[in-house]
Amino acid sequence: PGMDGLALARMVRKDYPNIPIILMTGYLSEYSSGSASEIGVDGILKKPFKSAELLSAITKAIPV
């Protein structure tokens, strides 16, 4: 509560530096690519998104 996705990503990244992070948002303008890149976010999806877009983001974040 009281925290946006970028703040949560910062906290997660601090404690778990290697975990992939994909943000999902209805307001893409809130997440500047610069801020997300600084934190190390692996992907950002704008809602609504297609399942193929989610699969693509996951595949990029977790290469086989």
PDBQT receptor file of N, H, CA, C and O in Angstrom, charges set to zero:
ATOM      1  N   PRO A   1       0.820  -1.205   0.000  1.00  0.00    +0.000 N 
ATOM      2  CA  PRO A   1       0.000   0.000   0.000  1.00  0.00    +0.000 C 
ATOM      3  C   PRO A   1       0.860   1.264   0.000  1.00  0.00    +0.000 C 
ATOM      4  O   PRO A   1       1.889   1.330   0.672  1.00  0.00    +0.000 OA
ATOM      5  N   GLY A   2       0.424   2.253  -0.758  1.00  0.00    +0.000 N 
ATOM      6  H   GLY A   2      -0.412   2.199  -1.304  1.00  0.00    +0.000 HD
ATOM      7  CA  GLY A   2       1.140   3.517  -0.794  1.00  0.00    +0.000 C 
ATOM      8  C   GLY A   2       2.427   3.480  -1.592  1.00  0.00    +0.000 C 
ATOM      9  O   GLY A   2       3.264   4.375  -1.469  1.00  0.00    +0.000 OA
ATOM     10  N   MET A   3       2.591   2.453  -2.408  1.00  0.00    +0.000 N 
ATOM     11  H   MET A   3       1.911   1.727  -2.509  1.00  0.00    +0.000 HD
ATOM     12  CA  MET A   3       3.835   2.279  -3.157  1.00  0.00    +0.000 C 
ATOM     13  C   MET A   3       3.496   1.968  -4.622  1.00  0.00    +0.000 C 
ATOM     14  O   MET A   3       2.571   1.205  -4.904  1.00  0.00    +0.000 OA
ATOM     15  N   ASP A   4       4.248   2.562  -5.539  1.00  0.00    +0.000 N 
ATOM     16  H   ASP A   4       4.999   3.182  -5.309  1.00  0.00    +0.000 HD
ATOM     17  CA  ASP A   4       4.030   2.231  -6.944  1.00  0.00    +0.000 C 
ATOM     18  C   ASP A   4       4.956   1.092  -7.368  1.00  0.00    +0.000 C 
ATOM     19  O   ASP A   4       5.774   0.616  -6.581  1.00  0.00    +0.000 OA
ATOM     20  N   GLY A   5       4.818   0.667  -8.609  1.00  0.00    +0.000 N 
ATOM     21  H   GLY A   5       4.154   1.054  -9.249  1.00  0.00    +0.000 HD
ATOM     22  CA  GLY A   5       5.600  -0.455  -9.114  1.00  0.00    +0.000 C 
ATOM     23  C   GLY A   5       7.100  -0.213  -9.106  1.00  0.00    +0.000 C 
ATOM     24  O   GLY A   5       7.875  -1.130  -8.836  1.00  0.00    +0.000 OA
ATOM     25  N   LEU A   6       7.513   1.007  -9.399  1.00  0.00    +0.000 N 
ATOM     26  H   LEU A   6       6.883   1.751  -9.619  1.00  0.00    +0.000 HD
ATOM     27  CA  LEU A   6       8.946   1.315  -9.402  1.00  0.00    +0.000 C 
ATOM     28  C   LEU A   6       9.528   1.229  -7.993  1.00  0.00    +0.000 C 
ATOM     29  O   LEU A   6      10.643   0.741  -7.809  1.00  0.00    +0.000 OA
ATOM     30  N   ALA A   7       8.776   1.701  -7.001  1.00  0.00    +0.000 N 
ATOM     31  H   ALA A   7       7.870   2.097  -7.151  1.00  0.00    +0.000 HD
ATOM     32  CA  ALA A   7       9.249   1.612  -5.613  1.00  0.00    +0.000 C 
ATOM     33  C   ALA A   7       9.364   0.150  -5.192  1.00  0.00    +0.000 C 
ATOM     34  O   ALA A   7      10.334  -0.240  -4.542  1.00  0.00    +0.000 OA
ATOM     35  N   LEU A   8       8.379  -0.649  -5.561  1.00  0.00    +0.000 N 
ATOM     36  H   LEU A   8       7.591  -0.332  -6.089  1.00  0.00    +0.000 HD
ATOM     37  CA  LEU A   8       8.437  -2.074  -5.254  1.00  0.00    +0.000 C 
ATOM     38  C   LEU A   8       9.616  -2.728  -5.965  1.00  0.00    +0.000 C 
ATOM     39  O   LEU A   8      10.326  -3.542  -5.374  1.00  0.00    +0.000 OA
ATOM     40  N   ALA A   9       9.823  -2.375  -7.226  1.00  0.00    +0.000 N 
ATOM     41  H   ALA A   9       9.246  -1.714  -7.705  1.00  0.00    +0.000 HD
ATOM     42  CA  ALA A   9      10.945  -2.936  -7.992  1.00  0.00    +0.000 C 
ATOM     43  C   ALA A   9      12.278  -2.586  -7.329  1.00  0.00    +0.000 C 
ATOM     44  O   ALA A   9      13.179  -3.422  -7.273  1.00  0.00    +0.000 OA
ATOM     45  N   ARG A  10      12.409  -1.359  -6.828  1.00  0.00    +0.000 N 
ATOM     46  H   ARG A  10      11.677  -0.679  -6.873  1.00  0.00    +0.000 HD
ATOM     47  CA  ARG A  10      13.638  -0.955  -6.118  1.00  0.00    +0.000 C 
ATOM     48  C   ARG A  10      13.868  -1.848  -4.895  1.00  0.00    +0.000 C 
ATOM     49  O   ARG A  10      14.984  -2.311  -4.659  1.00  0.00    +0.000 OA
ATOM     50  N   MET A  11      12.815  -2.082  -4.126  1.00  0.00    +0.000 N 
ATOM     51  H   MET A  11      11.909  -1.706  -4.317  1.00  0.00    +0.000 HD
ATOM     52  CA  MET A  11      12.944  -2.905  -2.920  1.00  0.00    +0.000 C 
ATOM     53  C   MET A  11      13.313  -4.342  -3.268  1.00  0.00    +0.000 C 
ATOM     54  O   MET A  11      14.188  -4.938  -2.639  1.00  0.00    +0.000 OA
ATOM     55  N   VAL A  12      12.642  -4.888  -4.271  1.00  0.00    +0.000 N 
ATOM     56  H   VAL A  12      11.932  -4.404  -4.782  1.00  0.00    +0.000 HD
ATOM     57  CA  VAL A  12      12.917  -6.270  -4.680  1.00  0.00    +0.000 C 
ATOM     58  C   VAL A  12      14.338  -6.379  -5.214  1.00  0.00    +0.000 C 
ATOM     59  O   VAL A  12      15.060  -7.317  -4.876  1.00  0.00    +0.000 OA
ATOM     60  N   ARG A  13      14.740  -5.431  -6.041  1.00  0.00    +0.000 N 
ATOM     61  H   ARG A  13      14.154  -4.669  -6.315  1.00  0.00    +0.000 HD
ATOM     62  CA  ARG A  13      16.074  -5.464  -6.647  1.00  0.00    +0.000 C 
ATOM     63  C   ARG A  13      17.160  -5.409  -5.581  1.00  0.00    +0.000 C 
ATOM     64  O   ARG A  13      18.203  -6.049  -5.722  1.00  0.00    +0.000 OA
ATOM     65  N   LYS A  14      16.921  -4.646  -4.513  1.00  0.00    +0.000 N 
ATOM     66  H   LYS A  14      16.075  -4.127  -4.399  1.00  0.00    +0.000 HD
ATOM     67  CA  LYS A  14      17.908  -4.527  -3.442  1.00  0.00    +0.000 C 
ATOM     68  C   LYS A  14      18.110  -5.869  -2.733  1.00  0.00    +0.000 C 
ATOM     69  O   LYS A  14      19.241  -6.267  -2.454  1.00  0.00    +0.000 OA
ATOM     70  N   ASP A  15      17.014  -6.554  -2.448  1.00  0.00    +0.000 N 
ATOM     71  H   ASP A  15      16.095  -6.231  -2.674  1.00  0.00    +0.000 HD
ATOM     72  CA  ASP A  15      17.093  -7.825  -1.724  1.00  0.00    +0.000 C 
ATOM     73  C   ASP A  15      17.364  -9.031  -2.609  1.00  0.00    +0.000 C 
ATOM     74  O   ASP A  15      17.967 -10.011  -2.170  1.00  0.00    +0.000 OA
ATOM     75  N   TYR A  16      16.919  -8.954  -3.847  1.00  0.00    +0.000 N 
ATOM     76  H   TYR A  16      16.429  -8.158  -4.203  1.00  0.00    +0.000 HD
ATOM     77  CA  TYR A  16      17.065 -10.076  -4.794  1.00  0.00    +0.000 C 
ATOM     78  C   TYR A  16      17.590  -9.538  -6.123  1.00  0.00    +0.000 C 
ATOM     79  O   TYR A  16      16.816  -9.377  -7.067  1.00  0.00    +0.000 OA
ATOM     80  N   PRO A  17      18.875  -9.260  -6.213  1.00  0.00    +0.000 N 
ATOM     81  CA  PRO A  17      19.425  -8.572  -7.387  1.00  0.00    +0.000 C 
ATOM     82  C   PRO A  17      19.302  -9.333  -8.709  1.00  0.00    +0.000 C 
ATOM     83  O   PRO A  17      19.380  -8.719  -9.773  1.00  0.00    +0.000 OA
ATOM     84  N   ASN A  18      19.114 -10.637  -8.666  1.00  0.00    +0.000 N 
ATOM     85  H   ASN A  18      19.051 -11.136  -7.802  1.00  0.00    +0.000 HD
ATOM     86  CA  ASN A  18      19.089 -11.403  -9.913  1.00  0.00    +0.000 C 
ATOM     87  C   ASN A  18      17.706 -11.838 -10.361  1.00  0.00    +0.000 C 
ATOM     88  O   ASN A  18      17.572 -12.503 -11.389  1.00  0.00    +0.000 OA
ATOM     89  N   ILE A  19      16.668 -11.471  -9.605  1.00  0.00    +0.000 N 
ATOM     90  H   ILE A  19      16.777 -10.931  -8.771  1.00  0.00    +0.000 HD
ATOM     91  CA  ILE A  19      15.323 -11.896  -9.968  1.00  0.00    +0.000 C 
ATOM     92  C   ILE A  19      14.791 -11.035 -11.128  1.00  0.00    +0.000 C 
ATOM     93  O   ILE A  19      14.919  -9.811 -11.092  1.00  0.00    +0.000 OA
ATOM     94  N   PRO A  20      14.205 -11.653 -12.139  1.00  0.00    +0.000 N 
ATOM     95  CA  PRO A  20      13.623 -10.877 -13.239  1.00  0.00    +0.000 C 
ATOM     96  C   PRO A  20      12.407 -10.079 -12.756  1.00  0.00    +0.000 C 
ATOM     97  O   PRO A  20      11.611 -10.573 -11.957  1.00  0.00    +0.000 OA
ATOM     98  N   ILE A  21      12.275  -8.860 -13.239  1.00  0.00    +0.000 N 
ATOM     99  H   ILE A  21      12.922  -8.458 -13.888  1.00  0.00    +0.000 HD
ATOM    100  CA  ILE A  21      11.147  -7.999 -12.872  1.00  0.00    +0.000 C 
ATOM    101  C   ILE A  21      10.471  -7.499 -14.138  1.00  0.00    +0.000 C 
ATOM    102  O   ILE A  21      11.108  -6.894 -15.000  1.00  0.00    +0.000 OA
ATOM    103  N   ILE A  22       9.173  -7.760 -14.238  1.00  0.00    +0.000 N 
ATOM    104  H   ILE A  22       8.655  -8.252 -13.538  1.00  0.00    +0.000 HD
ATOM    105  CA  ILE A  22       8.349  -7.251 -15.336  1.00  0.00    +0.000 C 
ATOM    106  C   ILE A  22       7.215  -6.461 -14.695  1.00  0.00    +0.000 C 
ATOM    107  O   ILE A  22       6.435  -7.011 -13.916  1.00  0.00    +0.000 OA
ATOM    108  N   LEU A  23       7.121  -5.185 -15.017  1.00  0.00    +0.000 N 
ATOM    109  H   LEU A  23       7.754  -4.739 -15.650  1.00  0.00    +0.000 HD
ATOM    110  CA  LEU A  23       6.061  -4.338 -14.489  1.00  0.00    +0.000 C 
ATOM    111  C   LEU A  23       4.866  -4.365 -15.429  1.00  0.00    +0.000 C 
ATOM    112  O   LEU A  23       5.024  -4.410 -16.649  1.00  0.00    +0.000 OA
ATOM    113  N   MET A  24       3.665  -4.337 -14.851  1.00  0.00    +0.000 N 
ATOM    114  H   MET A  24       3.537  -4.300 -13.860  1.00  0.00    +0.000 HD
ATOM    115  CA  MET A  24       2.431  -4.248 -15.621  1.00  0.00    +0.000 C 
ATOM    116  C   MET A  24       1.697  -3.013 -15.140  1.00  0.00    +0.000 C 
ATOM    117  O   MET A  24       1.502  -2.834 -13.938  1.00  0.00    +0.000 OA
ATOM    118  N   THR A  25       1.286  -2.157 -16.069  1.00  0.00    +0.000 N 
ATOM    119  H   THR A  25       1.444  -2.302 -17.046  1.00  0.00    +0.000 HD
ATOM    120  CA  THR A  25       0.671  -0.895 -15.687  1.00  0.00    +0.000 C 
ATOM    121  C   THR A  25      -0.433  -0.494 -16.659  1.00  0.00    +0.000 C 
ATOM    122  O   THR A  25      -0.416  -0.865 -17.832  1.00  0.00    +0.000 OA
ATOM    123  N   GLY A  26      -1.366   0.249 -16.158  1.00  0.00    +0.000 N 
ATOM    124  H   GLY A  26      -1.380   0.550 -15.204  1.00  0.00    +0.000 HD
ATOM    125  CA  GLY A  26      -2.394   0.842 -16.997  1.00  0.00    +0.000 C 
ATOM    126  C   GLY A  26      -1.985   2.231 -17.454  1.00  0.00    +0.000 C 
ATOM    127  O   GLY A  26      -2.625   2.825 -18.322  1.00  0.00    +0.000 OA
ATOM    128  N   TYR A  27      -0.911   2.745 -16.862  1.00  0.00    +0.000 N 
ATOM    129  H   TYR A  27      -0.391   2.263 -16.157  1.00  0.00    +0.000 HD
ATOM    130  CA  TYR A  27      -0.457   4.112 -17.139  1.00  0.00    +0.000 C 
ATOM    131  C   TYR A  27       1.028   4.100 -17.474  1.00  0.00    +0.000 C 
ATOM    132  O   TYR A  27       1.868   4.376 -16.618  1.00  0.00    +0.000 OA
ATOM    133  N   LEU A  28       1.340   3.784 -18.705  1.00  0.00    +0.000 N 
ATOM    134  H   LEU A  28       0.658   3.560 -19.401  1.00  0.00    +0.000 HD
ATOM    135  CA  LEU A  28       2.736   3.639 -19.123  1.00  0.00    +0.000 C 
ATOM    136  C   LEU A  28       3.539   4.912 -18.903  1.00  0.00    +0.000 C 
ATOM    137  O   LEU A  28       4.742   4.846 -18.651  1.00  0.00    +0.000 OA
ATOM    138  N   SER A  29       2.892   6.069 -18.995  1.00  0.00    +0.000 N 
ATOM    139  H   SER A  29       1.915   6.122 -19.200  1.00  0.00    +0.000 HD
ATOM    140  CA  SER A  29       3.625   7.331 -18.822  1.00  0.00    +0.000 C 
ATOM    141  C   SER A  29       4.220   7.467 -17.423  1.00  0.00    +0.000 C 
ATOM    142  O   SER A  29       5.186   8.207 -17.238  1.00  0.00    +0.000 OA
ATOM    143  N   GLU A  30       3.658   6.761 -16.429  1.00  0.00    +0.000 N 
ATOM    144  H   GLU A  30       2.874   6.160 -16.579  1.00  0.00    +0.000 HD
ATOM    145  CA  GLU A  30       4.206   6.823 -15.075  1.00  0.00    +0.000 C 
ATOM    146  C   GLU A  30       5.582   6.190 -14.985  1.00  0.00    +0.000 C 
ATOM    147  O   GLU A  30       6.365   6.518 -14.094  1.00  0.00    +0.000 OA
ATOM    148  N   TYR A  31       5.877   5.282 -15.907  1.00  0.00    +0.000 N 
ATOM    149  H   TYR A  31       5.240   5.015 -16.631  1.00  0.00    +0.000 HD
ATOM    150  CA  TYR A  31       7.134   4.547 -15.864  1.00  0.00    +0.000 C 
ATOM    151  C   TYR A  31       8.029   5.004 -17.001  1.00  0.00    +0.000 C 
ATOM    152  O   TYR A  31       7.939   4.494 -18.118  1.00  0.00    +0.000 OA
ATOM    153  N   SER A  32       8.885   5.961 -16.713  1.00  0.00    +0.000 N 
ATOM    154  H   SER A  32       8.958   6.375 -15.806  1.00  0.00    +0.000 HD
ATOM    155  CA  SER A  32       9.814   6.365 -17.749  1.00  0.00    +0.000 C 
ATOM    156  C   SER A  32      10.817   5.237 -17.948  1.00  0.00    +0.000 C 
ATOM    157  O   SER A  32      11.238   4.600 -16.983  1.00  0.00    +0.000 OA
ATOM    158  N   SER A  33      11.190   4.995 -19.173  1.00  0.00    +0.000 N 
ATOM    159  H   SER A  33      10.847   5.513 -19.957  1.00  0.00    +0.000 HD
ATOM    160  CA  SER A  33      12.126   3.904 -19.445  1.00  0.00    +0.000 C 
ATOM    161  C   SER A  33      13.454   4.149 -18.734  1.00  0.00    +0.000 C 
ATOM    162  O   SER A  33      14.142   3.193 -18.376  1.00  0.00    +0.000 OA
ATOM    163  N   GLY A  34      13.823   5.399 -18.526  1.00  0.00    +0.000 N 
ATOM    164  H   GLY A  34      13.264   6.176 -18.818  1.00  0.00    +0.000 HD
ATOM    165  CA  GLY A  34      15.065   5.703 -17.818  1.00  0.00    +0.000 C 
ATOM    166  C   GLY A  34      15.024   5.239 -16.377  1.00  0.00    +0.000 C 
ATOM    167  O   GLY A  34      15.969   4.609 -15.903  1.00  0.00    +0.000 OA
ATOM    168  N   SER A  35      13.946   5.540 -15.673  1.00  0.00    +0.000 N 
ATOM    169  H   SER A  35      13.179   6.052 -16.058  1.00  0.00    +0.000 HD
ATOM    170  CA  SER A  35      13.802   5.116 -14.279  1.00  0.00    +0.000 C 
ATOM    171  C   SER A  35      13.785   3.602 -14.168  1.00  0.00    +0.000 C 
ATOM    172  O   SER A  35      14.452   3.026 -13.308  1.00  0.00    +0.000 OA
ATOM    173  N   ALA A  36      13.028   2.966 -15.033  1.00  0.00    +0.000 N 
ATOM    174  H   ALA A  36      12.486   3.434 -15.732  1.00  0.00    +0.000 HD
ATOM    175  CA  ALA A  36      12.939   1.505 -15.015  1.00  0.00    +0.000 C 
ATOM    176  C   ALA A  36      14.289   0.877 -15.338  1.00  0.00    +0.000 C 
ATOM    177  O   ALA A  36      14.669  -0.122 -14.728  1.00  0.00    +0.000 OA
ATOM    178  N   SER A  37      15.010   1.447 -16.283  1.00  0.00    +0.000 N 
ATOM    179  H   SER A  37      14.701   2.258 -16.780  1.00  0.00    +0.000 HD
ATOM    180  CA  SER A  37      16.329   0.918 -16.649  1.00  0.00    +0.000 C 
ATOM    181  C   SER A  37      17.327   1.065 -15.513  1.00  0.00    +0.000 C 
ATOM    182  O   SER A  37      18.136   0.169 -15.271  1.00  0.00    +0.000 OA
ATOM    183  N   GLU A  38      17.272   2.195 -14.815  1.00  0.00    +0.000 N 
ATOM    184  H   GLU A  38      16.615   2.923 -15.011  1.00  0.00    +0.000 HD
ATOM    185  CA  GLU A  38      18.172   2.416 -13.678  1.00  0.00    +0.000 C 
ATOM    186  C   GLU A  38      17.975   1.350 -12.605  1.00  0.00    +0.000 C 
ATOM    187  O   GLU A  38      18.934   0.888 -11.987  1.00  0.00    +0.000 OA
ATOM    188  N   ILE A  39      16.734   0.973 -12.397  1.00  0.00    +0.000 N 
ATOM    189  H   ILE A  39      15.955   1.348 -12.898  1.00  0.00    +0.000 HD
ATOM    190  CA  ILE A  39      16.421  -0.031 -11.377  1.00  0.00    +0.000 C 
ATOM    191  C   ILE A  39      16.794  -1.429 -11.862  1.00  0.00    +0.000 C 
ATOM    192  O   ILE A  39      17.123  -2.303 -11.060  1.00  0.00    +0.000 OA
ATOM    193  N   GLY A  40      16.743  -1.631 -13.161  1.00  0.00    +0.000 N 
ATOM    194  H   GLY A  40      16.476  -0.920 -13.812  1.00  0.00    +0.000 HD
ATOM    195  CA  GLY A  40      17.038  -2.944 -13.719  1.00  0.00    +0.000 C 
ATOM    196  C   GLY A  40      15.794  -3.749 -14.041  1.00  0.00    +0.000 C 
ATOM    197  O   GLY A  40      15.821  -4.979 -14.027  1.00  0.00    +0.000 OA
ATOM    198  N   VAL A  41      14.695  -3.046 -14.334  1.00  0.00    +0.000 N 
ATOM    199  H   VAL A  41      14.674  -2.047 -14.346  1.00  0.00    +0.000 HD
ATOM    200  CA  VAL A  41      13.457  -3.711 -14.724  1.00  0.00    +0.000 C 
ATOM    201  C   VAL A  41      13.673  -4.371 -16.083  1.00  0.00    +0.000 C 
ATOM    202  O   VAL A  41      14.223  -3.765 -17.003  1.00  0.00    +0.000 OA
ATOM    203  N   ASP A  42      13.230  -5.626 -16.192  1.00  0.00    +0.000 N 
ATOM    204  H   ASP A  42      12.783  -6.118 -15.445  1.00  0.00    +0.000 HD
ATOM    205  CA  ASP A  42      13.446  -6.391 -17.423  1.00  0.00    +0.000 C 
ATOM    206  C   ASP A  42      12.393  -6.136 -18.485  1.00  0.00    +0.000 C 
ATOM    207  O   ASP A  42      12.632  -6.405 -19.662  1.00  0.00    +0.000 OA
ATOM    208  N   GLY A  43      11.243  -5.628 -18.102  1.00  0.00    +0.000 N 
ATOM    209  H   GLY A  43      11.049  -5.409 -17.146  1.00  0.00    +0.000 HD
ATOM    210  CA  GLY A  43      10.200  -5.347 -19.073  1.00  0.00    +0.000 C 
ATOM    211  C   GLY A  43       9.067  -4.568 -18.447  1.00  0.00    +0.000 C 
ATOM    212  O   GLY A  43       8.871  -4.596 -17.232  1.00  0.00    +0.000 OA
ATOM    213  N   ILE A  44       8.312  -3.861 -19.302  1.00  0.00    +0.000 N 
ATOM    214  H   ILE A  44       8.472  -3.838 -20.289  1.00  0.00    +0.000 HD
ATOM    215  CA  ILE A  44       7.134  -3.116 -18.874  1.00  0.00    +0.000 C 
ATOM    216  C   ILE A  44       6.023  -3.427 -19.863  1.00  0.00    +0.000 C 
ATOM    217  O   ILE A  44       6.197  -3.279 -21.072  1.00  0.00    +0.000 OA
ATOM    218  N   LEU A  45       4.883  -3.856 -19.345  1.00  0.00    +0.000 N 
ATOM    219  H   LEU A  45       4.741  -3.976 -18.362  1.00  0.00    +0.000 HD
ATOM    220  CA  LEU A  45       3.724  -4.144 -20.185  1.00  0.00    +0.000 C 
ATOM    221  C   LEU A  45       2.617  -3.165 -19.846  1.00  0.00    +0.000 C 
ATOM    222  O   LEU A  45       2.343  -2.915 -18.672  1.00  0.00    +0.000 OA
ATOM    223  N   LYS A  46       1.975  -2.605 -20.874  1.00  0.00    +0.000 N 
ATOM    224  H   LYS A  46       2.198  -2.808 -21.828  1.00  0.00    +0.000 HD
ATOM    225  CA  LYS A  46       0.844  -1.703 -20.662  1.00  0.00    +0.000 C 
ATOM    226  C   LYS A  46      -0.440  -2.507 -20.767  1.00  0.00    +0.000 C 
ATOM    227  O   LYS A  46      -0.672  -3.210 -21.750  1.00  0.00    +0.000 OA
ATOM    228  N   LYS A  47      -1.276  -2.392 -19.734  1.00  0.00    +0.000 N 
ATOM    229  H   LYS A  47      -1.088  -1.821 -18.935  1.00  0.00    +0.000 HD
ATOM    230  CA  LYS A  47      -2.567  -3.073 -19.732  1.00  0.00    +0.000 C 
ATOM    231  C   LYS A  47      -3.532  -2.337 -20.645  1.00  0.00    +0.000 C 
ATOM    232  O   LYS A  47      -3.460  -1.110 -20.719  1.00  0.00    +0.000 OA
ATOM    233  N   PRO A  48      -4.399  -2.996 -21.319  1.00  0.00    +0.000 N 
ATOM    234  CA  PRO A  48      -4.448  -4.452 -21.451  1.00  0.00    +0.000 C 
ATOM    235  C   PRO A  48      -3.367  -4.920 -22.418  1.00  0.00    +0.000 C 
ATOM    236  O   PRO A  48      -3.026  -4.215 -23.368  1.00  0.00    +0.000 OA
ATOM    237  N   PHE A  49      -2.845  -6.077 -22.180  1.00  0.00    +0.000 N 
ATOM    238  H   PHE A  49      -3.122  -6.650 -21.408  1.00  0.00    +0.000 HD
ATOM    239  CA  PHE A  49      -1.830  -6.635 -23.073  1.00  0.00    +0.000 C 
ATOM    240  C   PHE A  49      -2.271  -8.031 -23.492  1.00  0.00    +0.000 C 
ATOM    241  O   PHE A  49      -3.103  -8.670 -22.848  1.00  0.00    +0.000 OA
ATOM    242  N   LYS A  50      -1.691  -8.470 -24.575  1.00  0.00    +0.000 N 
ATOM    243  H   LYS A  50      -1.015  -7.951 -25.098  1.00  0.00    +0.000 HD
ATOM    244  CA  LYS A  50      -2.021  -9.792 -25.112  1.00  0.00    +0.000 C 
ATOM    245  C   LYS A  50      -1.110 -10.831 -24.468  1.00  0.00    +0.000 C 
ATOM    246  O   LYS A  50       0.002 -10.523 -24.037  1.00  0.00    +0.000 OA
ATOM    247  N   SER A  51      -1.594 -12.049 -24.412  1.00  0.00    +0.000 N 
ATOM    248  H   SER A  51      -2.497 -12.299 -24.762  1.00  0.00    +0.000 HD
ATOM    249  CA  SER A  51      -0.801 -13.114 -23.802  1.00  0.00    +0.000 C 
ATOM    250  C   SER A  51       0.528 -13.298 -24.528  1.00  0.00    +0.000 C 
ATOM    251  O   SER A  51       1.526 -13.664 -23.906  1.00  0.00    +0.000 OA
ATOM    252  N   ALA A  52       0.552 -13.049 -25.832  1.00  0.00    +0.000 N 
ATOM    253  H   ALA A  52      -0.258 -12.752 -26.338  1.00  0.00    +0.000 HD
ATOM    254  CA  ALA A  52       1.799 -13.160 -26.593  1.00  0.00    +0.000 C 
ATOM    255  C   ALA A  52       2.814 -12.115 -26.140  1.00  0.00    +0.000 C 
ATOM    256  O   ALA A  52       4.017 -12.378 -26.136  1.00  0.00    +0.000 OA
ATOM    257  N   GLU A  53       2.337 -10.934 -25.759  1.00  0.00    +0.000 N 
ATOM    258  H   GLU A  53       1.360 -10.721 -25.762  1.00  0.00    +0.000 HD
ATOM    259  CA  GLU A  53       3.238  -9.893 -25.263  1.00  0.00    +0.000 C 
ATOM    260  C   GLU A  53       3.834 -10.296 -23.913  1.00  0.00    +0.000 C 
ATOM    261  O   GLU A  53       5.018 -10.073 -23.660  1.00  0.00    +0.000 OA
ATOM    262  N   LEU A  54       3.010 -10.887 -23.055  1.00  0.00    +0.000 N 
ATOM    263  H   LEU A  54       2.048 -11.068 -23.261  1.00  0.00    +0.000 HD
ATOM    264  CA  LEU A  54       3.496 -11.362 -21.762  1.00  0.00    +0.000 C 
ATOM    265  C   LEU A  54       4.519 -12.475 -21.954  1.00  0.00    +0.000 C 
ATOM    266  O   LEU A  54       5.573 -12.471 -21.319  1.00  0.00    +0.000 OA
ATOM    267  N   LEU A  55       4.212 -13.412 -22.815  1.00  0.00    +0.000 N 
ATOM    268  H   LEU A  55       3.356 -13.415 -23.330  1.00  0.00    +0.000 HD
ATOM    269  CA  LEU A  55       5.137 -14.508 -23.092  1.00  0.00    +0.000 C 
ATOM    270  C   LEU A  55       6.461 -13.984 -23.633  1.00  0.00    +0.000 C 
ATOM    271  O   LEU A  55       7.526 -14.471 -23.254  1.00  0.00    +0.000 OA
ATOM    272  N   SER A  56       6.397 -13.000 -24.513  1.00  0.00    +0.000 N 
ATOM    273  H   SER A  56       5.532 -12.605 -24.821  1.00  0.00    +0.000 HD
ATOM    274  CA  SER A  56       7.606 -12.407 -25.071  1.00  0.00    +0.000 C 
ATOM    275  C   SER A  56       8.442 -11.729 -23.979  1.00  0.00    +0.000 C 
ATOM    276  O   SER A  56       9.663 -11.883 -23.947  1.00  0.00    +0.000 OA
ATOM    277  N   ALA A  57       7.790 -10.984 -23.093  1.00  0.00    +0.000 N 
ATOM    278  H   ALA A  57       6.798 -10.859 -23.119  1.00  0.00    +0.000 HD
ATOM    279  CA  ALA A  57       8.497 -10.312 -21.988  1.00  0.00    +0.000 C 
ATOM    280  C   ALA A  57       9.159 -11.334 -21.066  1.00  0.00    +0.000 C 
ATOM    281  O   ALA A  57      10.295 -11.145 -20.632  1.00  0.00    +0.000 OA
ATOM    282  N   ILE A  58       8.441 -12.417 -20.770  1.00  0.00    +0.000 N 
ATOM    283  H   ILE A  58       7.518 -12.571 -21.123  1.00  0.00    +0.000 HD
ATOM    284  CA  ILE A  58       9.004 -13.459 -19.913  1.00  0.00    +0.000 C 
ATOM    285  C   ILE A  58      10.184 -14.134 -20.584  1.00  0.00    +0.000 C 
ATOM    286  O   ILE A  58      11.202 -14.397 -19.943  1.00  0.00    +0.000 OA
ATOM    287  N   THR A  59      10.052 -14.414 -21.870  1.00  0.00    +0.000 N 
ATOM    288  H   THR A  59       9.225 -14.200 -22.390  1.00  0.00    +0.000 HD
ATOM    289  CA  THR A  59      11.140 -15.065 -22.622  1.00  0.00    +0.000 C 
ATOM    290  C   THR A  59      12.386 -14.186 -22.645  1.00  0.00    +0.000 C 
ATOM    291  O   THR A  59      13.503 -14.694 -22.538  1.00  0.00    +0.000 OA
ATOM    292  N   LYS A  60      12.210 -12.879 -22.783  1.00  0.00    +0.000 N 
ATOM    293  H   LYS A  60      11.303 -12.467 -22.871  1.00  0.00    +0.000 HD
ATOM    294  CA  LYS A  60      13.350 -11.963 -22.768  1.00  0.00    +0.000 C 
ATOM    295  C   LYS A  60      13.972 -11.863 -21.376  1.00  0.00    +0.000 C 
ATOM    296  O   LYS A  60      15.192 -11.765 -21.238  1.00  0.00    +0.000 OA
ATOM    297  N   ALA A  61      13.124 -11.889 -20.347  1.00  0.00    +0.000 N 
ATOM    298  H   ALA A  61      12.133 -11.969 -20.459  1.00  0.00    +0.000 HD
ATOM    299  CA  ALA A  61      13.612 -11.739 -18.976  1.00  0.00    +0.000 C 
ATOM    300  C   ALA A  61      14.291 -13.014 -18.461  1.00  0.00    +0.000 C 
ATOM    301  O   ALA A  61      15.204 -12.947 -17.638  1.00  0.00    +0.000 OA
ATOM    302  N   ILE A  62      13.842 -14.166 -18.949  1.00  0.00    +0.000 N 
ATOM    303  H   ILE A  62      13.100 -14.220 -19.618  1.00  0.00    +0.000 HD
ATOM    304  CA  ILE A  62      14.385 -15.441 -18.503  1.00  0.00    +0.000 C 
ATOM    305  C   ILE A  62      14.824 -16.247 -19.728  1.00  0.00    +0.000 C 
ATOM    306  O   ILE A  62      14.106 -17.148 -20.162  1.00  0.00    +0.000 OA
ATOM    307  N   PRO A  63      15.995 -15.932 -20.288  1.00  0.00    +0.000 N 
ATOM    308  CA  PRO A  63      16.435 -16.656 -21.469  1.00  0.00    +0.000 C 
ATOM    309  C   PRO A  63      16.719 -18.132 -21.143  1.00  0.00    +0.000 C 
ATOM    310  O   PRO A  63      17.212 -18.467 -20.066  1.00  0.00    +0.000 OA
ATOM    311  N   VAL A  64      16.399 -18.976 -22.084  1.00  0.00    +0.000 N 
ATOM    312  H   VAL A  64      15.998 -18.705 -22.959  1.00  0.00    +0.000 HD
ATOM    313  CA  VAL A  64      16.580 -20.420 -21.876  1.00  0.00    +0.000 C 
ATOM    314  C   VAL A  64      18.009 -20.815 -22.144  1.00  0.00    +0.000 C 
ATOM    315  O   VAL A  64      18.358 -21.990 -22.022  1.00  0.00    +0.000 OA
TER     316      VAL A  64
